[in-house]
Each structure stands twice: as structure tokens, then as C-alpha cells.
Amino acid sequence: MAKYGKVAHAKVERALHEEKRGHLRSGRTGQKVTSREQAIAIGLSEARKTRAKVPPARRRRSSAKKR
């Protein structure tokens, strides 16, 4: 069974195309996206917002645990 659906594939493809053309911007800072990995992450994030078939995002680990 495929991990990603057609909608997710299309969103990632569009984000990569925009990144290659230099039009993709970060949502928070508005800076131009230059890395391929960041473009893929943006495409998957957009796919998750539309509830496409995408695995859940990986959990971030905190750098220092508070005691």
C-alpha cells in the first residue's frame, strides 16, 4: 500500500517546481526557500492541511529536558 496519496504527490511536486523557479517562500519569515528538503516539507505540510493521505509528521525532541 502506498504511503502517500495522489494529492500529496501533487502538492510536493508543485512545491519543488516553485522552489526550482525561485518562487517558493517560507510561511513564517517570508524568505526564499533554497533547499530541496525544505520544499518537500512545505508540500507535505500543505497536503496534511487538506487531509490528504500522508503519514503523520515526525515528533521533535526537546533539546533539554526540564526537571
C-alpha positions as semicolon CSV with decimal commas, in nm:
position;residue;x (nm);y (nm);z (nm)
1;M;0,000;0,000;0,000
2;A;0,131;0,345;-0,089
3;K;0,233;0,577;0,192
4;Y;0,140;0,896;0,008
5;G;-0,173;0,971;-0,193
6;K;-0,207;1,144;-0,529
7;V;-0,297;1,479;-0,372
8;A;0,016;1,470;-0,154
9;H;0,228;1,384;-0,456
10;A;0,086;1,680;-0,649
11;K;0,144;1,923;-0,359
12;V;0,509;1,815;-0,321
13;E;0,563;1,831;-0,696
14;R;0,423;2,185;-0,708
15;A;0,639;2,297;-0,414
16;L;0,953;2,153;-0,576
17;H;0,868;2,325;-0,904
18;E;0,822;2,661;-0,729
19;E;1,147;2,613;-0,534
20;K;1,335;2,540;-0,855
21;R;1,194;2,856;-1,017
22;G;1,276;3,062;-0,706
23;H;0,916;3,150;-0,619
24;L;0,863;2,936;-0,307
25;R;0,863;3,136;0,017
26;S;0,865;3,029;0,379
27;G;0,534;3,082;0,558
28;R;0,669;3,230;0,878
29;T;0,954;3,458;0,768
30;G;0,873;3,501;0,400
31;Q;1,230;3,419;0,299
32;K;1,305;3,236;-0,023
33;V;1,332;2,858;0,017
34;T;1,662;2,725;-0,121
35;S;1,680;2,365;-0,003
36;R;1,504;2,070;-0,164
37;E;1,424;1,913;0,174
38;Q;1,252;2,229;0,293
39;A;1,042;2,242;-0,025
40;I;0,933;1,880;0,029
41;A;0,841;1,960;0,390
42;I;0,629;2,256;0,278
43;G;0,450;2,041;0,019
44;L;0,374;1,768;0,275
45;S;0,254;2,028;0,524
46;E;0,011;2,169;0,267
47;A;-0,109;1,815;0,189
48;R;-0,173;1,750;0,559
49;K;-0,381;2,067;0,580
50;T;-0,606;1,935;0,302
51;R;-0,628;1,598;0,485
52;A;-0,458;1,407;0,205
53;K;-0,317;1,059;0,261
54;V;0,015;1,143;0,430
55;P;0,186;0,977;0,728
56;P;0,192;1,192;1,043
57;A;0,483;1,430;1,086
58;R;0,776;1,317;1,298
59;R;0,776;1,441;1,656
60;R;1,053;1,682;1,751
61;R;1,259;1,602;2,056
62;S;1,324;1,878;2,304
63;S;1,689;1,981;2,327
64;A;1,697;1,992;2,706
65;K;1,457;1,831;2,945
66;K;1,333;2,047;3,229
67;R;1,349;1,896;3,574
